[in-house]
């Protein structure tokens, strides 16, 4: 009986994790360069959805490349943080409450 309950809890946990992963595909992260000339929109699952470039950046390829690298990395870092926080919450939610065994602090 205990094994059946653990198996059911495991399946429920997997379903919650999959549901969270799907939801994270719709959560958008908006990151702008410090001067607002470049905007990146990504999902919390790490996919780039949109890039907006001010026309003045098109005049200097090297500057545009630098902006893209910096702003893309910041957007993807934000996305990863949201992803990690959400998935940790799902994992923690499925753990039994055993005193002294809080692995997610």
Backbone as JSON, one array per atom type, in Angstrom:
{
  "sequence": "XXXXXXXXXXXXXXXXXXXXXXXXXXXXXXXXXXXXXXXXXXXXXXXXXXXXXXXXXXXXXXXXXXXXXXXXXXXXXXXXXXXXXXXXXXXXXXXXXXXXXXXXX",
  "N": [[0.82, -1.19, 0.0], [1.92, 1.26, 0.83], [3.91, 1.54, -1.08], [2.37, 1.83, -3.39], [1.21, 4.29, -2.87], [3.44, 5.94, -2.84], [4.26, 5.64, -5.48], [2.1, 6.81, -6.79], [2.32, 9.41, -5.79], [4.76, 10.08, -6.96], [4.09, 10.07, -9.68], [2.24, 12.14, -9.71], [3.93, 14.23, -9.0], [5.62, 14.27, -11.25], [3.76, 15.02, -13.19], [3.11, 17.59, -12.29], [5.6, 18.82, -12.64], [5.9, 18.69, -15.42], [3.71, 20.26, -16.18], [4.51, 22.72, -15.13], [6.83, 23.18, -16.65], [5.68, 23.52, -19.19], [4.14, 25.82, -18.7], [6.17, 27.66, -18.21], [7.09, 28.12, -20.73], [5.47, 30.09, -21.62], [5.89, 32.26, -20.02], [7.19, 35.43, -20.07], [10.29, 37.18, -20.37], [11.65, 40.32, -20.2], [14.28, 42.18, -21.36], [16.41, 44.96, -21.47], [18.98, 46.89, -23.08], [21.32, 49.0, -21.36], [20.93, 51.63, -22.26], [18.59, 51.43, -23.58], [18.52, 50.89, -26.31], [18.42, 48.38, -27.37], [16.3, 45.62, -27.19], [15.4, 42.57, -25.72], [13.26, 39.85, -25.75], [12.46, 37.01, -24.04], [11.52, 33.6, -23.29], [10.75, 32.02, -20.13], [11.67, 29.52, -20.37], [13.91, 29.73, -21.81], [13.96, 30.47, -24.52], [14.41, 32.68, -27.23], [12.18, 35.19, -28.08], [11.76, 37.65, -29.27], [13.58, 40.33, -30.77], [14.44, 43.64, -30.6], [15.87, 46.27, -32.3], [17.33, 49.38, -32.14], [17.57, 51.65, -34.84], [19.96, 53.17, -34.93], [21.93, 51.53, -33.94], [22.5, 49.86, -36.01], [24.39, 50.97, -37.56], [26.91, 50.44, -36.61], [28.53, 47.63, -36.55], [30.17, 46.18, -34.72], [29.53, 47.35, -32.25], [26.81, 46.67, -32.14], [26.98, 43.87, -32.03], [28.24, 43.58, -29.52], [26.25, 44.67, -27.85], [24.19, 42.83, -28.34], [25.27, 40.42, -27.32], [25.68, 41.05, -24.56], [23.05, 41.81, -23.71], [21.46, 39.63, -24.48], [22.61, 37.62, -22.87], [21.98, 38.6, -20.3], [19.16, 38.49, -20.42], [18.77, 35.72, -20.77], [19.91, 34.79, -18.4], [18.09, 35.84, -16.51], [15.81, 34.42, -17.33], [16.65, 31.79, -16.77], [16.91, 31.93, -13.98], [14.22, 32.31, -13.19], [13.16, 29.93, -14.18], [14.61, 28.01, -12.64], [13.77, 28.7, -10.03], [11.01, 28.18, -10.16], [10.97, 25.42, -10.79], [12.28, 24.36, -8.58], [10.43, 24.99, -6.61], [8.34, 23.29, -7.38], [9.56, 20.81, -6.99], [10.06, 20.92, -4.25], [7.48, 21.06, -3.27], [6.59, 18.51, -3.65], [7.95, 17.0, -1.83], [8.05, 15.06, 1.18], [7.21, 16.35, 4.42], [9.62, 16.3, 6.46], [11.04, 16.78, 9.53], [14.13, 18.52, 9.82], [15.07, 17.77, 7.39], [15.1, 19.58, 5.26], [15.9, 20.11, 2.18], [16.0, 22.19, 0.39], [16.7, 24.7, 1.24]],
  "CA": [[0.0, 0.0, 0.0], [2.8, 2.43, 0.91], [4.56, 1.64, -2.37], [1.4, 2.38, -4.33], [1.05, 5.72, -2.57], [4.67, 6.61, -3.29], [4.22, 5.65, -6.93], [1.11, 7.8, -7.16], [2.91, 10.72, -5.5], [5.78, 10.31, -7.97], [3.42, 10.41, -10.93], [1.68, 13.48, -9.51], [5.08, 15.13, -9.05], [6.03, 14.37, -12.65], [2.74, 15.8, -13.9], [3.29, 19.0, -11.89], [6.83, 19.32, -13.26], [5.61, 18.9, -16.85], [2.81, 21.42, -16.26], [5.33, 23.9, -14.87], [7.68, 23.39, -17.83], [4.84, 24.07, -20.25], [3.79, 27.18, -18.33], [7.36, 28.5, -18.35], [7.22, 28.47, -22.15], [4.62, 31.26, -21.86], [6.33, 33.36, -19.15], [8.13, 36.25, -20.85], [11.3, 37.98, -19.7], [11.97, 41.49, -21.03], [15.57, 42.75, -20.97], [16.85, 46.06, -22.34], [20.33, 47.4, -22.87], [21.3, 50.1, -20.38], [20.43, 52.86, -22.88], [17.31, 51.14, -24.21], [18.6, 50.77, -27.77], [18.22, 46.99, -27.75], [15.38, 44.91, -26.3], [15.3, 41.14, -25.93], [12.18, 39.19, -25.03], [12.7, 35.56, -24.03], [10.63, 32.86, -22.39], [11.44, 31.49, -18.96], [12.27, 28.25, -20.75], [15.18, 30.02, -22.48], [13.83, 30.69, -25.96], [14.3, 34.09, -27.63], [10.93, 35.42, -28.8], [11.78, 38.89, -30.04], [14.72, 41.24, -30.63], [14.16, 44.96, -31.18], [17.13, 46.99, -32.42], [17.23, 50.77, -32.58], [18.3, 51.8, -36.12], [21.3, 53.74, -34.76], [22.88, 50.45, -33.69], [22.8, 49.18, -37.27], [25.51, 51.66, -38.2], [28.17, 49.97, -36.04], [28.38, 46.19, -36.36], [30.85, 45.73, -33.5], [28.72, 47.8, -31.12], [25.6, 45.86, -32.14], [27.35, 42.54, -31.54], [28.46, 43.7, -28.08], [24.92, 44.85, -27.24], [23.46, 41.57, -28.43], [25.86, 39.46, -26.38], [25.38, 41.46, -23.18], [21.63, 41.82, -23.42], [20.99, 38.25, -24.55], [23.06, 36.9, -21.67], [21.17, 39.07, -19.17], [17.81, 37.94, -20.58], [18.81, 34.28, -20.52], [20.14, 34.61, -16.95], [16.79, 36.06, -15.85], [14.96, 33.29, -17.67], [17.14, 30.63, -16.03], [16.57, 32.12, -12.57], [12.79, 32.04, -13.04], [13.0, 28.49, -14.39], [15.13, 27.29, -11.48], [12.9, 28.97, -8.88], [9.74, 27.47, -10.35], [11.18, 23.97, -10.72], [12.6, 24.06, -7.18], [9.16, 25.03, -5.87], [7.61, 22.06, -7.71], [10.25, 19.7, -6.33], [9.86, 21.07, -2.81], [6.07, 20.78, -3.01], [6.38, 17.06, -3.67], [8.74, 16.33, -0.8], [7.37, 14.93, 2.48], [7.69, 17.31, 5.43], [10.35, 15.57, 7.5], [11.87, 17.74, 10.26], [15.57, 18.43, 9.68], [15.41, 17.29, 6.05], [14.76, 20.58, 4.26], [17.04, 20.12, 1.24], [15.88, 23.28, -0.55], [16.95, 26.01, 1.89]],
  "C": [[0.86, 1.26, 0.0], [3.51, 2.66, -0.42], [3.64, 2.22, -3.43], [1.24, 3.87, -4.13], [2.27, 6.5, -3.04], [4.71, 6.7, -4.81], [3.24, 6.7, -7.44], [1.63, 9.21, -6.92], [3.98, 11.08, -6.54], [5.18, 10.73, -9.3], [2.81, 11.81, -10.85], [2.79, 14.53, -9.6], [5.56, 15.34, -10.49], [5.05, 15.21, -13.46], [2.87, 17.28, -13.57], [4.53, 19.6, -12.56], [6.59, 19.6, -14.74], [4.7, 20.11, -17.06], [3.58, 22.72, -16.07], [6.22, 24.2, -16.07], [6.89, 24.0, -18.98], [4.47, 25.52, -19.96], [4.97, 28.13, -18.51], [7.63, 28.88, -19.8], [6.42, 29.73, -22.48], [5.01, 32.46, -20.99], [7.41, 34.13, -19.89], [9.03, 37.08, -19.95], [11.69, 39.09, -20.66], [13.27, 42.1, -20.5], [15.97, 43.81, -21.99], [18.31, 46.39, -22.06], [20.23, 48.62, -21.96], [20.75, 51.4, -20.96], [19.12, 52.65, -23.64], [17.33, 50.97, -25.71], [18.37, 49.34, -28.27], [17.3, 46.34, -26.72], [15.32, 43.45, -26.71], [14.1, 40.64, -25.12], [12.4, 37.69, -25.19], [11.65, 34.91, -23.14], [11.45, 32.37, -21.2], [12.02, 30.1, -19.24], [13.51, 28.46, -21.62], [15.12, 30.19, -23.98], [13.67, 32.18, -26.24], [13.03, 34.23, -28.47], [11.0, 36.64, -29.71], [13.06, 39.67, -29.74], [14.33, 42.53, -31.33], [15.45, 45.77, -31.14], [16.84, 48.41, -32.9], [18.07, 50.94, -33.84], [19.71, 52.39, -35.96], [22.35, 52.66, -34.5], [23.29, 49.73, -34.97], [23.99, 49.8, -37.99], [26.87, 51.16, -37.74], [28.04, 48.5, -35.68], [28.99, 45.71, -35.05], [30.04, 46.12, -32.26], [27.45, 46.95, -31.01], [25.89, 44.46, -31.6], [27.55, 42.55, -30.03], [27.13, 43.83, -27.34], [24.15, 43.53, -27.22], [23.98, 40.56, -27.4], [25.48, 39.81, -24.95], [23.9, 41.31, -22.84], [21.03, 40.42, -23.51], [21.39, 37.46, -23.31], [22.26, 37.32, -20.44], [19.76, 38.5, -19.24], [17.78, 36.45, -20.26], [19.11, 33.96, -19.06], [18.84, 34.8, -16.17], [15.86, 34.88, -16.09], [15.36, 32.05, -16.87], [16.8, 30.74, -14.55], [15.1, 31.83, -12.31], [12.54, 30.54, -13.17], [13.44, 27.71, -13.16], [14.24, 27.47, -10.26], [11.62, 28.18, -8.98], [9.92, 25.96, -10.2], [11.56, 23.53, -9.3], [11.33, 24.04, -6.35], [8.35, 23.77, -6.14], [8.24, 20.88, -6.98], [10.02, 19.74, -4.82], [8.44, 20.7, -2.43], [5.82, 19.28, -2.93], [7.13, 16.3, -2.61], [7.93, 16.2, 0.49], [8.0, 15.89, 3.48], [8.32, 16.55, 6.6], [11.25, 16.57, 8.21], [13.37, 17.47, 10.08], [16.01, 17.98, 8.29], [15.04, 18.28, 4.97], [15.95, 20.76, 3.35], [17.05, 21.34, 0.35], [16.05, 24.64, 0.11], [18.13, 26.67, 1.3]]
}
